[in-house]
Amino acid sequence: MSRPGRVNLVHSQFDVGIAGLAPSAILADDQLPDAPFKIDLNLMEIDSGACLVQATLVNTGSSPLRVKGFRWQHDPAVKGGPALHFPDALRPQVFATENLRGDYFGTGTVEGDRYAYPLTNQHVEYGHAEDSVFPGVFIAAAEAPVGIFIAQASQNRLFAFFRFKGKMEHQEKWLFEIEERVTGISSIEIPPGATLCGERLFFQIVDTSDPQQATATYFRHLSTSGAFARRADNPLPAQRIYCTWNYDFMADIDTEKVLGQIPVLKKHFPMVKFLQIDDGYQRCHAPGQRAMIDLCYGDLETPWDPARFPEGPKAVADAIKAEGLRPAIWLGLWASSGSKMIQGHPDWVLRDDTGAPWTFDAWYGGTVILDPSVPGVRDYLHRMCATVFGEWGFEGVKLDFSSFAFNAKRVRFRHPGKSAVELRHELETIFRRHLPQDGFFGWCVVAGTAQPFLAQADYFRNAVDIGRGDWETAKRIAMWTANTRLFLQEAPCLPNIDSIGWSAAFDETCWLSWLNFCAISGGALEVSGDLRKLPEARLERLSRTLALSDPSRRVRCPGLGSARGTPPPVWIATGAAETLVGVFNWTDSPARIDLADAVGQIPAGTATDPWTGAADPLTASIELSAHASRLWLLASAVASL
């Protein structure tokens, strides 16, 4: 094997960076280790202190070569290893979205409680939780404005894992490696003379220890690579969604409850253009077992529950359109284990590395996940999409529980050839083919955290449901929203924190703080609940919240670091002409909140109360009662406090 080039990127003043990092091949377990191949490294500097690298492997032999991916480690031929340089005196800490949120399904739940962890001698791996995590890490100094940001700049076939393995004794360098691994299949077969291209990896030394500032060059590059291609057609910044889930209905919906929201929406929510029918419309296989992705399987005259929706799906969609709105639908990307689809096609069930079905039994009486590598599954999805979006006329979709088949480490596809990443792209393509160009496609995972390579999606969920509405859930959503904003200062597709509405489980203070938070966090904010029962004042407050929630603003949390247990207290959402500043007391006791860390980030000028329009001076600190908050609107874009 020929020796490739190496990555060398070290800050001259602080000795922070990467040196001698080189790729090698990870051969399949049954592959002979002496098989001939060649690895090259393509390196391109794209900015000061930033570069893109990509490994390529050529099979120079006469037989197929089976490879799992690439491993990037310190080249032993280079003196002064290991690869990651970071002096102890600078107190290195690692920012990664998995610090707050780890694996969710399949291998158990791990809920962290902070945004950064000190770099330790323990073995830690980032980059591949069961949810859609941000595929990168930021190692920053606690004692100096310097750090190194490393992330995937493409995700066409492989996932990247970032592995810290401690430090060599009495050295300032850390054992660190990156693996680019195929998932869902055991290996990739490379024919003689063929090439396997790794993913493009981004490295940059930055003069900041703030992860929210570290990604600017990275996103400038992604904006030229196609990751932002869908943004021009994304309807959701201008056309918001009403969703039947949360607050009042949950699955208890019918024609009257759905269509009954339209007069209120038209009067009070002019921004809402999509009316999304969520879970609860489907026929039932058995008590507690509603149809999911199998709702169009077989020759069914009543794919929807005829007792709740006797008119059928097309008539409901047509009625929504007749009122000037656009119908959208929820789909769960799984099927009840007792459904006719699964009984008739056990070979469609996704399995794990032990051969057992990939199941989730907590809801819906037991479910199984479809194997996207099976041609019959993909054919069915095409037919289902043709029915739902073509024949019935729905123009948007929330694709729920959609990370199971693609992110789970132990998944094993029945058919070899395409990796989990490739099949995820193919699923997106199937849905996009049948949706209108300006219809929306939402990836809904339980708590996704800023996956920038869902290139055909219009939003991704970055938190749990608000449900019936309560303060603890609101705090949980705020924690994960800050986690998303660690790195996602640009949004190829919009984060979706769920919905606003009214819940008796909120007292007035908590409800107003939830609305303040929804206004400042932006994204694809929705409206939910039975709007018919709300008084005018509450409807006006909800409508104003939606109007204030501008997805184009950049959201930052000054001082976001290693704080634990509660979301950040200060939020700044900066737009082209207006900025929102929010201060929140997430605790159960009165608190004084200092805005000192926000100096230089809050625009100058007269601040107003966004709810009343009255002048409202912004002070350097503020006393708030438990669960209370304040919100200011500033028109100036000059940064000073």
C-alpha positions in Angstrom: 0.0 0.0 0.0 1.4 3.4 -0.9 1.6 6.1 1.8 -0.9 8.9 1.6 -0.5 12.6 2.5 -1.2 13.9 6.0 -3.3 16.6 7.6 -1.1 19.2 9.4 -3.0 22.2 10.9 -1.5 23.7 14.1 -1.9 27.1 15.6 1.6 28.6 15.8 0.9 30.5 19.1 -1.0 28.0 21.1 0.2 24.7 19.7 -3.5 23.7 19.1 -4.5 21.6 16.1 -3.9 18.4 14.2 -0.5 17.0 12.9 0.4 13.9 11.1 -3.2 12.7 10.6 -3.4 10.2 7.7 -6.1 7.7 6.4 -5.8 4.0 6.2 -8.4 1.4 5.0 -10.6 -0.5 7.4 -10.9 -3.9 5.6 -13.8 -6.2 6.0 -13.4 -8.9 8.6 -13.2 -11.7 6.0 -10.9 -9.7 3.7 -7.3 -10.9 3.3 -5.0 -8.3 4.8 -2.5 -8.4 2.0 -4.9 -7.4 -0.8 -3.3 -4.8 -3.0 -4.8 -1.3 -3.0 -3.7 2.4 -3.0 -4.9 5.3 -0.8 -4.5 8.9 -1.8 -5.4 12.0 0.2 -6.8 15.1 -1.6 -6.2 18.2 0.4 -7.6 21.7 -0.4 -7.1 24.9 1.6 -10.3 26.9 1.4 -9.6 29.7 3.9 -7.0 30.8 6.3 -6.6 28.0 8.8 -9.2 25.8 7.1 -8.9 22.9 4.7 -10.9 20.1 3.2 -9.5 16.6 3.0 -10.8 13.4 1.3 -9.4 9.9 1.2 -9.7 7.8 -1.9 -8.9 4.1 -2.2 -8.2 2.3 -5.5 -8.4 -1.4 -5.8 -5.2 -2.2 -7.7 -5.7 -6.0 -7.5 -7.5 -8.5 -9.7 -10.2 -9.5 -7.2 -13.0 -7.5 -5.5 -11.9 -5.7 -2.3 -14.2 -5.4 0.7 -13.8 -2.3 2.8 -15.7 -0.9 5.8 -14.3 2.6 5.4 -11.4 4.7 6.5 -9.6 5.3 9.7 -7.7 8.5 10.2 -4.8 8.2 12.8 -1.4 9.7 13.5 1.1 8.4 11.0 3.7 6.6 13.0 6.3 7.7 10.5 5.8 11.3 11.8 7.7 12.2 14.9 6.0 14.0 17.8 2.7 12.1 17.8 -0.1 11.7 18.6 -2.2 13.7 16.2 -4.3 16.1 18.4 -2.3 18.9 19.9 -3.9 20.7 22.9 -1.9 21.8 26.0 -3.4 21.0 29.4 -2.9 24.6 30.5 -5.6 25.7 28.1 -8.1 23.3 29.6 -9.5 21.8 26.4 -13.2 21.0 26.3 -15.2 19.2 23.7 -18.5 20.5 22.3 -20.6 17.9 20.6 -24.4 17.6 20.3 -24.2 14.1 21.9 -22.9 15.6 25.1 -26.5 16.7 25.8 -28.4 14.0 23.9 -27.1 10.5 23.2 -28.5 7.3 21.8 -32.3 7.2 22.0 -33.7 4.0 20.6 -32.4 0.5 20.0 -29.5 0.7 22.4 -31.1 2.6 25.3 -31.4 6.3 26.2 -28.6 8.4 27.4 -29.5 12.0 28.4 -26.5 14.2 29.1 -26.8 17.5 31.0 -24.3 19.9 29.5 -23.1 21.3 26.2 -19.3 20.7 26.7 -17.2 18.2 28.6 -13.6 18.5 29.5 -11.2 16.5 27.3 -10.3 13.5 29.5 -8.3 10.3 29.3 -11.4 8.3 28.9 -12.4 6.7 25.6 -15.2 8.8 24.1 -16.8 8.6 20.7 -19.0 11.2 19.0 -20.8 11.4 15.7 -23.3 8.5 15.6 -26.2 8.4 18.0 -29.6 7.0 17.0 -30.9 10.5 16.3 -29.6 12.9 13.7 -26.7 14.4 15.5 -24.4 17.1 14.1 -21.6 15.2 12.4 -18.7 17.1 13.9 -16.9 18.3 17.1 -15.3 21.4 18.4 -12.4 21.2 20.8 -11.9 24.6 22.4 -9.8 26.2 25.1 -11.3 27.3 28.3 -8.4 29.7 28.9 -7.8 31.2 25.4 -9.8 32.2 22.3 -8.7 29.2 20.2 -10.1 25.9 19.1 -10.3 23.4 16.3 -13.5 22.6 14.5 -13.7 19.2 12.6 -16.8 18.0 10.8 -18.1 16.1 7.8 -18.4 18.4 4.7 -20.3 15.7 2.8 -22.4 12.7 3.7 -22.9 10.7 0.6 -22.1 7.2 1.8 -20.4 7.1 5.1 -20.9 8.3 8.7 -17.9 9.9 10.5 -17.1 9.0 14.1 -14.8 11.2 16.2 -12.9 9.2 18.8 -10.9 10.5 21.7 -8.7 7.9 23.4 -6.9 9.8 26.1 -3.4 11.3 26.3 0.1 9.9 26.3 1.7 10.3 29.6 3.6 13.6 30.1 2.7 14.8 26.6 0.6 17.7 25.4 -0.9 15.6 22.6 -4.0 13.4 22.7 -4.9 10.1 21.1 -7.5 10.9 18.6 -8.9 9.3 15.5 -11.7 9.7 13.0 -13.5 6.8 11.4 -15.5 7.0 8.3 -17.7 3.9 8.4 -20.3 2.3 6.3 -23.4 1.4 8.3 -26.4 -0.9 7.7 -24.2 -3.2 5.6 -21.0 -5.0 6.7 -18.8 -3.6 4.0 -18.5 -2.1 0.5 -17.3 -4.2 -2.3 -14.9 -2.5 -4.7 -14.3 -4.2 -8.1 -10.8 -4.4 -9.5 -9.6 -1.0 -10.7 -12.5 0.8 -9.1 -12.3 3.7 -6.5 -14.0 4.3 -3.1 -14.2 7.9 -2.2 -14.4 8.9 1.4 -16.3 11.9 2.6 -14.9 15.4 2.5 -13.8 16.3 6.0 -13.5 19.9 7.2 -10.7 21.1 9.5 -10.2 24.6 10.8 -8.2 26.4 13.5 -10.4 29.2 14.8 -9.7 32.2 17.0 -12.6 31.6 19.3 -13.7 29.3 22.0 -17.4 29.8 21.2 -18.8 26.9 19.1 -21.5 29.2 17.8 -18.8 31.3 16.0 -16.6 28.4 14.9 -18.7 27.2 12.0 -18.9 30.3 9.8 -16.4 29.1 7.2 -17.8 25.6 7.3 -21.3 26.8 6.3 -19.9 29.2 3.7 -18.4 26.1 2.1 -21.6 24.0 2.5 -23.6 26.8 0.8 -21.5 26.2 -2.4 -21.7 22.4 -2.2 -25.5 21.8 -2.7 -26.4 21.4 0.9 -28.5 24.5 0.7 -30.2 23.8 -2.6 -33.6 23.2 -1.2 -33.8 26.5 0.7 -35.0 28.5 -2.2 -38.1 26.3 -2.6 -38.8 25.9 1.1 -42.3 27.2 1.7 -42.2 27.2 5.5 -40.6 30.6 6.2 -43.7 32.2 4.7 -46.3 29.4 4.9 -46.7 28.1 8.5 -48.3 24.9 9.7 -51.3 24.2 11.8 -50.9 20.6 13.3 -53.7 18.6 15.0 -51.3 17.1 17.5 -50.5 18.5 21.0 -52.5 20.4 23.6 -56.1 19.2 23.1 -56.6 16.6 20.4 -53.6 14.3 20.2 -55.0 11.2 18.3 -58.6 12.1 19.1 -59.4 13.8 15.8 -62.2 13.7 13.2 -63.5 15.7 10.3 -65.4 18.3 12.5 -62.4 18.9 14.7 -60.0 19.3 11.8 -62.1 21.5 9.5 -63.5 23.4 12.5 -60.1 25.1 12.9 -60.2 26.8 9.5 -62.4 29.8 10.4 -60.1 30.6 13.3 -57.0 30.1 11.3 -58.2 32.4 8.5 -59.2 35.1 10.9 -56.3 35.1 13.3 -53.4 33.3 11.6 -52.8 34.6 8.1 -49.3 33.1 8.1 -50.7 29.6 8.5 -51.2 28.0 5.0 -50.7 24.3 5.8 -53.3 22.3 7.8 -51.6 19.1 8.9 -53.6 16.1 9.9 -51.6 14.2 12.5 -51.8 10.8 13.9 -55.3 9.4 14.6 -56.9 9.5 11.2 -55.9 5.9 10.2 -58.0 2.8 10.3 -57.1 0.3 13.1 -55.8 -3.2 12.8 -56.8 -3.9 16.4 -57.5 -1.8 19.5 -54.5 0.4 20.0 -52.9 -0.6 16.6 -53.5 2.1 14.0 -52.1 1.8 10.5 -48.9 3.6 10.0 -46.8 3.6 6.8 -48.9 0.6 5.7 -52.1 2.7 5.4 -52.2 2.2 1.6 -51.3 -1.5 1.6 -53.6 -3.8 -0.3 -57.0 -3.0 -1.9 -58.5 -1.0 0.9 -61.7 1.0 0.4 -61.2 2.8 3.8 -57.6 3.6 4.5 -58.8 6.2 7.0 -61.0 5.5 10.0 -64.5 5.6 8.5 -66.1 6.5 11.9 -63.9 9.6 12.3 -63.5 10.5 8.6 -66.4 9.0 6.7 -65.7 11.3 3.7 -62.3 9.7 3.2 -58.9 11.4 2.7 -59.4 13.0 -0.7 -62.7 14.7 0.3 -61.0 16.1 3.5 -58.0 17.4 1.4 -60.3 18.9 -1.1 -62.3 20.7 1.6 -59.1 22.2 3.1 -58.1 23.4 -0.4 -61.5 24.9 -1.0 -60.9 27.2 2.0 -57.6 28.4 0.6 -55.3 26.3 2.7 -53.0 23.4 1.9 -53.5 19.9 3.3 -50.6 18.1 4.9 -50.3 14.8 6.6 -48.4 12.9 9.3 -46.9 9.5 8.5 -45.1 7.1 10.9 -42.3 5.4 9.1 -43.1 2.0 10.7 -45.9 -0.5 10.8 -47.8 -2.4 13.5 -46.4 -6.0 13.8 -49.9 -7.4 13.4 -50.6 -5.5 10.1 -51.4 -7.3 6.9 -48.3 -5.8 5.3 -46.0 -7.4 7.9 -47.9 -10.7 8.0 -47.7 -10.9 4.3 -44.1 -9.7 3.9 -42.0 -10.8 6.9 -39.0 -10.2 4.6 -39.7 -6.5 4.6 -38.9 -6.2 8.3 -35.6 -4.6 9.2 -33.3 -6.7 11.4 -30.3 -6.1 13.6 -26.9 -7.6 13.8 -28.2 -10.7 15.6 -30.9 -11.3 13.0 -33.7 -10.2 15.3 -36.5 -7.8 14.0 -35.8 -4.1 14.7 -38.8 -3.4 16.9 -40.2 -0.7 19.2 -42.9 -1.9 21.6 -43.7 1.1 23.7 -46.5 2.6 21.6 -49.1 1.4 19.1 -49.2 -2.2 20.4 -45.7 -3.0 18.9 -44.1 -1.9 15.7 -41.5 -3.0 13.3 -39.4 -0.9 11.0 -39.4 -1.5 7.2 -36.1 -2.4 5.6 -35.4 0.3 2.9 -32.9 -2.0 1.1 -35.8 -4.3 0.0 -37.0 -3.4 -3.5 -40.6 -4.3 -2.6 -40.5 -1.8 0.3 -39.3 1.0 -2.0 -41.9 0.1 -4.7 -44.6 0.2 -2.0 -43.4 3.6 -0.8 -43.6 4.9 -4.4 -47.2 3.7 -4.7 -48.1 5.1 -1.3 -46.7 8.5 -2.1 -48.4 8.5 -5.5 -51.7 7.8 -3.6 -51.2 10.3 -0.7 -49.8 13.2 -2.7 -51.1 12.5 -6.1 -54.5 10.9 -5.8 -55.5 12.3 -2.4 -53.8 15.7 -2.9 -51.8 16.3 0.2 -49.0 18.8 -0.2 -46.8 18.4 2.8 -45.7 15.5 5.1 -44.3 15.1 8.6 -42.3 11.8 8.4 -42.1 10.7 12.0 -39.8 8.2 13.6 -37.7 8.4 10.5 -34.2 7.9 11.9 -34.5 4.3 13.0 -33.6 2.6 9.7 -30.7 4.9 8.9 -28.9 5.9 12.2 -29.1 2.9 14.4 -25.6 1.3 14.8 -26.8 -2.3 14.9 -29.2 -2.2 11.8 -28.3 -4.7 9.1 -30.0 -4.4 5.7 -31.2 -7.5 4.0 -29.8 -6.5 0.6 -26.1 -5.5 0.3 -24.8 -2.7 -1.8 -26.2 0.6 -0.5 -25.3 2.1 2.9 -27.7 3.7 5.4 -26.7 7.2 4.2 -27.4 6.2 0.5 -30.8 4.7 1.4 -31.7 7.8 3.5 -31.1 10.0 0.4 -33.1 7.5 -1.7 -36.1 7.8 0.7 -35.9 11.6 0.5 -36.0 11.3 -3.3 -39.0 9.0 -3.3 -41.0 11.5 -1.3 -39.7 14.5 -3.2 -40.7 13.0 -6.5 -44.4 12.9 -5.5 -44.6 16.1 -3.4 -45.2 19.5 -5.0 -42.0 21.5 -5.6 -43.3 24.0 -3.0 -44.8 21.3 -0.7 -42.9 20.6 2.6 -41.1 17.5 3.7 -40.3 17.2 7.4 -37.9 14.8 8.9 -39.2 14.0 12.4 -36.9 12.3 14.8 -37.4 12.4 18.5 -34.6 14.9 19.2 -32.4 15.6 16.2 -29.6 18.0 16.7 -28.6 19.8 13.6 -27.9 17.3 10.8 -26.9 19.5 7.9 -27.2 16.8 5.2 -30.9 16.3 4.9 -30.6 18.1 1.6 -34.2 17.5 0.4 -36.0 18.3 3.6 -37.6 21.6 4.7 -37.4 21.0 8.4 -36.1 18.6 11.0 -37.4 18.1 14.5 -34.9 19.1 17.1 -36.9 18.3 20.3 -39.7 16.2 21.7 -43.4 17.1 21.4 -44.7 19.8 23.7 -47.6 17.3 24.3 -50.3 18.6 26.5 -48.0 21.5 27.4 -46.1 21.8 30.7 -43.1 23.7 32.1 -40.7 20.7 32.4 -41.2 19.8 28.7 -40.7 23.4 27.7 -37.4 23.4 29.5 -36.4 20.1 27.9 -37.1 21.6 24.4 -35.1 24.7 25.2 -32.1 22.6 26.3 -32.2 20.7 23.0 -32.8 23.9 21.0 -29.6 25.4 22.4 -27.8 22.1 21.6 -28.9 22.4 18.0 -27.7 26.0 17.9 -24.2 25.0 19.1 -23.3 24.6 15.5 -26.3 25.4 13.3 -25.9 29.1 12.7 -26.9 28.4 9.1 -29.9 26.1 8.4 -30.0 24.0 5.2 -33.4 23.0 6.5 -35.2 24.6 9.4 -35.2 23.3 13.0 -38.7 22.6 14.3 -39.2 22.9 18.1 -42.9 21.8 17.8 -45.9 24.1 18.4 -47.5 26.9 20.2 -51.0 26.7 21.7 -52.7 26.9 25.1 -52.6 24.4 27.9 -54.1 24.6 31.3 -51.0 22.8 32.6 -49.1 26.1 32.1 -49.8 28.8 34.5 -49.8 32.3 32.9 -46.1 33.0 33.7 -44.9 29.6 32.2 -47.1 30.0 29.2 -45.8 33.5 28.4 -42.2 32.3 28.8 -42.9 29.4 26.4 -44.2 31.8 23.8 -41.3 34.1 24.3 -39.0 31.2 23.8 -40.8 30.0 20.7 -40.7 33.6 19.3 -36.9 33.9 19.8 -35.8 30.4 18.7 -37.3 30.8 15.2 -37.4 27.8 12.9 -40.5 26.0 11.5 -42.8 26.9 14.4 -46.3 25.4 14.3 -49.7 26.1 15.8 -51.7 23.4 17.6 -54.7 22.7 19.8 -58.4 23.5 19.6 -58.3 27.1 18.7 -62.1 27.4 18.7 -62.2 27.4 22.5 -59.6 30.2 23.1 -60.6 33.8 23.8 -59.5 36.6 21.5 -56.7 37.7 23.7 -55.0 34.3 23.7 -55.5 34.0 19.9 -53.9 37.4 19.4 -50.9 36.4 21.6 -50.4 33.2 19.7 -50.7 35.0 16.3 -48.1 37.6 17.4 -45.8 34.8 18.6 -45.9 33.3 15.1 -45.3 36.7 13.5 -42.2 37.3 15.7 -40.8 33.9 15.0 -38.5 34.7 12.0 -36.6 31.7 10.7 -34.0 33.9 9.0 -32.6 35.2 12.2 -29.4 33.8 13.6 -29.9 32.5 17.2 -27.1 32.6 19.7 -26.7 32.0 23.5 -23.9 34.1 24.9 -21.7 32.2 27.2 -23.0 28.8 26.1 -20.5 26.4 27.6 -20.4 23.8 30.4 -23.5 25.0 32.3 -25.6 22.1 33.5 -29.2 21.3 34.3 -31.0 24.3 32.7 -31.1 26.0 29.3 -29.1 29.2 28.8 -30.7 32.3 30.3 -29.9 34.7 27.5 -30.9 34.3 23.8 -30.2 36.7 20.9 -31.9 36.3 17.5 -30.3 38.6 15.0 -32.0 39.4 11.7 -31.3 41.7 8.8 -33.4 44.6 10.3 -34.6 43.5 13.7 -33.1 41.6 16.7 -34.9 39.8 19.5 -33.3 39.6 22.9 -34.8 37.2 25.5 -33.9 36.6 29.1 -35.3 33.6 30.9 -35.3 32.3 34.4 -35.6 28.5 33.9 -35.3 27.9 37.7 -37.9 27.4 40.4 -36.8 30.4 42.4 -36.4 34.2 41.8 -33.1 35.0 40.0 -31.1 38.0 38.9 -29.7 37.4 35.4 -26.6 39.2 34.2 -26.2 40.1 30.5 -22.5 40.8 30.8 -21.6 37.9 28.5 -23.8 39.5 25.8 -21.8 42.7 25.6 -21.0 43.4 21.9 -23.7 41.0 20.7 -26.8 43.0 21.5 -27.7 45.9 19.1 -27.8 49.4 20.3 -30.8 51.7 20.0 -34.2 52.0 21.6 -35.7 48.7 22.7 -39.4 48.0 22.6 -41.7 45.5 24.1 -42.6 43.3 21.1 -46.1 42.6 22.5 -47.1 46.2 23.1 -44.8 48.3 20.9 -44.0 50.5 23.9 -40.4 51.7 24.7 -38.8 49.3 27.1 -35.2 50.0 28.1 -32.8 47.0 28.0 -30.7 46.9 31.2 -27.4 45.0 31.9 -29.1 42.7 34.5 -32.7 41.8 35.4 -34.5 40.3 38.3 -37.0 37.6 37.3 -39.4 35.5 39.3 -39.4 31.8 38.9 -40.2 30.7 35.3 -40.5 34.3 34.2 -38.9 35.9 31.1 -38.6 39.2 29.2 -38.4 39.8 25.5 -37.2 42.9 23.7 -37.3 43.9 20.0 -34.5 46.1 18.6 -34.5 47.6 15.1 -30.8 48.6 15.0 -28.1 46.2 13.8 -25.1 48.1 15.4 -23.5 45.7 17.9 -23.0 47.2 21.4 -24.7 47.1 24.7 
